Amino acid sequence: MIPLSWYLILSALLFCVGAFGVLARRNAVGILMGIELMLNAVNLNLVAFWRYLTPGLIAGQVFTLIVFAVAASEASVGLALIISIYRRRSTVVVDEINLMKW
């Protein structure tokens, strides 16, 4: 049986890679991919804790399904916004997108 700490270390690595992707990328699609990696790290944590702490209850799986639904809606809305901005500005570089400025 694989110990819980290995899952937590893997999840922390995934989260760090996702956070680096969000902070270091200039491309909006790359930032969305980093956010998706961070959400998958959260899912891995939820399932690992569910498996090791309360395998009889289904709460960990329900929370994971909720995070999946949030991730799917975030991806669809985010990509729709990026496509809309690309059609208007012809770029997806975050530094050049200044729609909120006068």
LUMDRENKOL-428255 format. One line per field, with one value per residue: residue number from 1; residue in one letter; x, y, z of N, C-alpha, C in turn. Coordinates in nm, 3 decimals. Layout:
<atoms>
roro = (NUM, ...)
tipa = (A, ...)
npx = (X, ...)
npy = (Y, ...)
npz = (Z, ...)
capx = (X, ...)
capy = (Y, ...)
capz = (Z, ...)
cpx = (X, ...)
cpy = (Y, ...)
cpz = (Z, ...)
</atoms>
This chain:
<atoms>
roro = (1, 2, 3, 4, 5, 6, 7, 8, 9, 10, 11, 12, 13, 14, 15, 16, 17, 18, 19, 20, 21, 22, 23, 24, 25, 26, 27, 28, 29, 30, 31, 32, 33, 34, 35, 36, 37, 38, 39, 40, 41, 42, 43, 44, 45, 46, 47, 48, 49, 50, 51, 52, 53, 54, 55, 56, 57, 58, 59, 60, 61, 62, 63, 64, 65, 66, 67, 68, 69, 70, 71, 72, 73, 74, 75, 76, 77, 78, 79, 80, 81, 82, 83, 84, 85, 86, 87, 88, 89, 90, 91, 92, 93, 94, 95, 96, 97, 98, 99, 100, 101, 102)
tipa = (M, I, P, L, S, W, Y, L, I, L, S, A, L, L, F, C, V, G, A, F, G, V, L, A, R, R, N, A, V, G, I, L, M, G, I, E, L, M, L, N, A, V, N, L, N, L, V, A, F, W, R, Y, L, T, P, G, L, I, A, G, Q, V, F, T, L, I, V, F, A, V, A, A, S, E, A, S, V, G, L, A, L, I, I, S, I, Y, R, R, R, S, T, V, V, V, D, E, I, N, L, M, K, W)
npx = (0.084, 0.057, 0.196, 0.026, 0.172, 0.321, 0.131, 0.058, 0.295, 0.326, 0.096, 0.158, 0.377, 0.253, 0.080, 0.267, 0.393, 0.174, 0.120, 0.356, 0.327, 0.108, 0.208, 0.439, 0.383, 0.299, 0.107, -0.239, -0.372, -0.184, -0.184, -0.442, -0.406, -0.225, -0.388, -0.570, -0.398, -0.346, -0.601, -0.633, -0.439, -0.558, -0.777, -0.644, -0.545, -0.791, -0.901, -0.698, -0.695, -0.956, -0.943, -0.761, -0.848, -1.136, -1.268, -1.519, -1.715, -1.860, -1.788, -1.541, -1.526, -1.749, -1.681, -1.466, -1.597, -1.740, -1.529, -1.433, -1.651, -1.642, -1.392, -1.436, -1.632, -1.488, -1.285, -1.434, -1.563, -1.340, -1.192, -1.377, -1.377, -1.109, -1.105, -1.285, -1.146, -0.920, -1.028, -1.098, -0.864, -0.652, -0.451, -0.325, -0.163, -0.114, -0.013, -0.063, -0.333, -0.559, -0.827, -0.978, -0.882, -0.912)
npy = (-0.118, 0.219, 0.492, 0.774, 1.009, 1.010, 1.061, 1.316, 1.455, 1.432, 1.570, 1.825, 1.887, 1.894, 2.110, 2.315, 2.325, 2.406, 2.657, 2.789, 2.791, 2.963, 3.202, 3.255, 3.249, 3.428, 3.394, 3.358, 3.114, 2.932, 3.012, 2.934, 2.656, 2.615, 2.676, 2.467, 2.252, 2.308, 2.272, 1.999, 1.901, 1.961, 1.789, 1.542, 1.553, 1.555, 1.301, 1.133, 1.189, 1.113, 0.839, 0.744, 0.839, 0.838, 0.596, 0.477, 0.670, 0.886, 1.143, 1.258, 1.185, 1.317, 1.586, 1.594, 1.555, 1.794, 1.977, 1.897, 1.976, 2.254, 2.304, 2.231, 2.417, 2.651, 2.622, 2.626, 2.880, 3.043, 2.985, 3.078, 3.351, 3.409, 3.354, 3.549, 3.783, 3.748, 3.772, 4.036, 4.183, 4.053, 3.913, 3.704, 3.753, 3.830, 4.066, 4.256, 4.283, 4.506, 4.573, 4.690, 4.941, 5.297)
npz = (0.000, -0.084, 0.091, 0.249, 0.247, 0.010, -0.187, -0.107, -0.145, -0.424, -0.499, -0.398, -0.559, -0.813, -0.767, -0.725, -0.976, -1.130, -1.009, -1.071, -1.347, -1.371, -1.267, -1.417, -1.689, -1.987, -2.169, -2.208, -2.237, -2.140, -1.874, -1.799, -1.822, -1.615, -1.396, -1.416, -1.359, -1.090, -0.981, -1.030, -0.859, -0.616, -0.634, -0.624, -0.362, -0.220, -0.284, -0.188, 0.090, 0.147, 0.096, 0.286, 0.535, 0.573, 0.439, 0.427, 0.401, 0.151, 0.101, 0.015, -0.255, -0.354, -0.313, -0.490, -0.735, -0.741, -0.762, -1.012, -1.171, -1.132, -1.244, -1.510, -1.587, -1.545, -1.735, -1.975, -1.970, -1.940, -2.177, -2.364, -2.304, -2.368, -2.643, -2.731, -2.658, -2.816, -3.073, -3.068, -2.999, -3.123, -2.990, -2.726, -2.520, -2.191, -2.082, -2.275, -2.286, -2.204, -2.130, -1.929, -1.889, -1.940)
capx = (0.000, 0.135, 0.162, -0.042, 0.269, 0.361, 0.025, 0.064, 0.414, 0.290, -0.001, 0.229, 0.456, 0.159, 0.033, 0.377, 0.408, 0.061, 0.139, 0.463, 0.269, 0.022, 0.287, 0.548, 0.337, 0.238, -0.001, -0.360, -0.402, -0.091, -0.231, -0.555, -0.354, -0.170, -0.501, -0.621, -0.306, -0.367, -0.727, -0.609, -0.366, -0.659, -0.852, -0.560, -0.549, -0.923, -0.917, -0.603, -0.744, -1.077, -0.905, -0.689, -0.912, -1.276, -1.305, -1.659, -1.799, -1.843, -1.771, -1.424, -1.561, -1.845, -1.604, -1.388, -1.689, -1.769, -1.411, -1.434, -1.752, -1.589, -1.281, -1.491, -1.695, -1.380, -1.219, -1.520, -1.580, -1.209, -1.160, -1.468, -1.324, -0.984, -1.140, -1.344, -1.038, -0.834, -1.097, -1.102, -0.730, -0.558, -0.343, -0.363, -0.061, -0.186, 0.037, -0.117, -0.478, -0.591, -0.966, -1.038, -0.827, -0.984)
capy = (0.000, 0.343, 0.581, 0.899, 1.116, 1.013, 1.131, 1.457, 1.512, 1.444, 1.678, 1.950, 1.913, 1.937, 2.243, 2.408, 2.340, 2.488, 2.794, 2.846, 2.817, 3.081, 3.322, 3.279, 3.254, 3.549, 3.350, 3.332, 2.970, 2.870, 3.042, 2.844, 2.522, 2.614, 2.669, 2.330, 2.167, 2.332, 2.207, 1.855, 1.873, 1.961, 1.664, 1.434, 1.564, 1.514, 1.156, 1.067, 1.199, 1.032, 0.698, 0.707, 0.880, 0.793, 0.524, 0.436, 0.782, 0.921, 1.288, 1.294, 1.171, 1.423, 1.709, 1.584, 1.581, 1.938, 2.045, 1.869, 2.062, 2.390, 2.309, 2.228, 2.546, 2.750, 2.605, 2.669, 3.025, 3.103, 2.977, 3.168, 3.486, 3.422, 3.362, 3.680, 3.883, 3.729, 3.828, 4.182, 4.241, 3.970, 3.866, 3.641, 3.787, 3.893, 4.202, 4.345, 4.289, 4.612, 4.610, 4.765, 5.076, 5.394)
capz = (0.000, -0.095, 0.204, 0.221, 0.225, -0.131, -0.260, -0.071, -0.211, -0.566, -0.511, -0.376, -0.681, -0.917, -0.734, -0.749, -1.122, -1.174, -0.962, -1.153, -1.478, -1.362, -1.239, -1.512, -1.828, -2.038, -2.255, -2.129, -2.242, -2.046, -1.740, -1.775, -1.800, -1.480, -1.302, -1.423, -1.283, -0.948, -0.943, -1.027, -0.735, -0.510, -0.648, -0.574, -0.216, -0.170, -0.298, -0.099, 0.227, 0.157, 0.096, 0.407, 0.660, 0.584, 0.316, 0.429, 0.357, 0.010, 0.095, -0.066, -0.396, -0.388, -0.325, -0.613, -0.846, -0.741, -0.817, -1.156, -1.233, -1.131, -1.340, -1.645, -1.616, -1.554, -1.864, -2.086, -1.964, -1.966, -2.320, -2.436, -2.287, -2.443, -2.786, -2.752, -2.651, -2.933, -3.189, -3.056, -2.988, -3.200, -2.904, -2.601, -2.423, -2.081, -2.061, -2.377, -2.273, -2.109, -2.159, -1.819, -1.886, -2.020)
cpx = (0.089, 0.097, 0.100, 0.056, 0.314, 0.258, 0.030, 0.184, 0.386, 0.193, 0.066, 0.314, 0.367, 0.110, 0.142, 0.402, 0.296, 0.076, 0.251, 0.410, 0.180, 0.105, 0.389, 0.502, 0.281, 0.118, -0.122, -0.397, -0.310, -0.130, -0.351, -0.509, -0.291, -0.279, -0.560, -0.529, -0.325, -0.497, -0.713, -0.528, -0.461, -0.741, -0.773, -0.555, -0.681, -0.940, -0.822, -0.650, -0.871, -1.038, -0.842, -0.762, -1.054, -1.318, -1.451, -1.754, -1.767, -1.813, -1.653, -1.452, -1.658, -1.773, -1.520, -1.476, -1.725, -1.652, -1.400, -1.533, -1.705, -1.478, -1.334, -1.557, -1.592, -1.310, -1.306, -1.539, -1.449, -1.171, -1.252, -1.420, -1.196, -1.012, -1.199, -1.237, -0.946, -0.899, -1.097, -0.963, -0.624, -0.435, -0.402, -0.257, -0.126, -0.141, -0.023, -0.270, -0.510, -0.733, -1.029, -0.982, -0.908, -0.899)
cpy = (0.125, 0.436, 0.712, 1.010, 1.123, 1.085, 1.281, 1.526, 1.531, 1.559, 1.814, 1.986, 1.960, 2.079, 2.347, 2.430, 2.427, 2.632, 2.863, 2.879, 2.940, 3.208, 3.355, 3.295, 3.390, 3.518, 3.312, 3.184, 2.894, 2.895, 2.954, 2.700, 2.509, 2.606, 2.529, 2.234, 2.184, 2.267, 2.055, 1.814, 1.871, 1.833, 1.546, 1.435, 1.513, 1.362, 1.083, 1.073, 1.116, 0.884, 0.656, 0.741, 0.825, 0.718, 0.481, 0.545, 0.818, 1.070, 1.329, 1.285, 1.279, 1.556, 1.709, 1.608, 1.729, 2.015, 2.019, 1.958, 2.207, 2.404, 2.310, 2.361, 2.657, 2.742, 2.657, 2.820, 3.096, 3.099, 3.066, 3.312, 3.508, 3.433, 3.499, 3.791, 3.870, 3.788, 3.981, 4.245, 4.169, 3.930, 3.798, 3.662, 3.873, 4.037, 4.302, 4.359, 4.390, 4.664, 4.697, 4.907, 5.169, 5.428)
cpz = (0.000, 0.020, 0.158, 0.186, 0.079, -0.216, -0.232, -0.136, -0.360, -0.588, -0.492, -0.498, -0.796, -0.893, -0.760, -0.897, -1.178, -1.132, -1.040, -1.293, -1.479, -1.348, -1.347, -1.656, -1.863, -2.126, -2.170, -2.129, -2.147, -1.902, -1.704, -1.750, -1.662, -1.375, -1.301, -1.348, -1.133, -0.900, -0.940, -0.904, -0.616, -0.515, -0.594, -0.421, -0.159, -0.174, -0.204, 0.046, 0.247, 0.174, 0.229, 0.536, 0.676, 0.458, 0.312, 0.380, 0.213, -0.008, 0.009, -0.214, -0.440, -0.405, -0.454, -0.735, -0.855, -0.800, -0.967, -1.229, -1.239, -1.233, -1.484, -1.680, -1.627, -1.688, -1.978, -2.086, -1.993, -2.113, -2.403, -2.423, -2.367, -2.592, -2.818, -2.752, -2.772, -3.058, -3.187, -3.064, -3.070, -3.119, -2.782, -2.495, -2.314, -2.059, -2.160, -2.371, -2.164, -2.133, -2.050, -1.810, -1.974, -2.134)
</atoms>
